[in-house]
Amino acid sequence: MRRVTPLLLVATGYAGYRAVRWMNHWGASEDEIGAPYPGDELIDSPADQTTMAVTVAAPPERIWSWLVQIGQDRGGMYSYDGLEQAIGLDIHSATTINPAWQHLEAGDRVQLVPPGWAPLPDGYAFEVSFVDPPHTLVLRQGPPDHPWNGVWTFAVRPVGPNLCRLISRTRTQRKPGVGEAALRALTSLGIPITWLMTRRMLLTLKERAEQPG
């Protein structure tokens, strides 16, 4: 038994590593995982990075029209609305393109959590760092408003006639120190939830963009 236990620990650790890597790179090719995206340059190395992607049978402009609407107080997050509503986030994902939500510019805020939500009474929002319609949207979070220093980039990359790759890239600075290590450990516990919600978001955007009309 004493010999088996270390092997089980190694096997379990490796399986966990592979599972996390799969979730962090769901749907993305090796080229997409290794490619730089706008916003990467804002976060110094070392950094934790994820790249997720989905193929969408629609032109970039169509995908962008849905993507640019994101926000708790706008077109929602295109994920599991029921779960988000169950914890009081009042998120309702759009089912139509709203002309009032078709514009974002640097400095705007994309709200994820509304002010007054008990765990985060001040709410939670990303600042728009860079916009290049219909190809790139970079959202930024960082001190002092947030404990994390990172970016969330959405890239729409044409790969054929009316065919695109919709890519989600996150990059978060990895700082030294016990406190930072504890924060990373705590954040890592949420990887399955983040994967689940982001995957649903990409798939919903795909469904919306591919629908007729």
Disulfide bonds with the S-S distance in Angstrom:
none
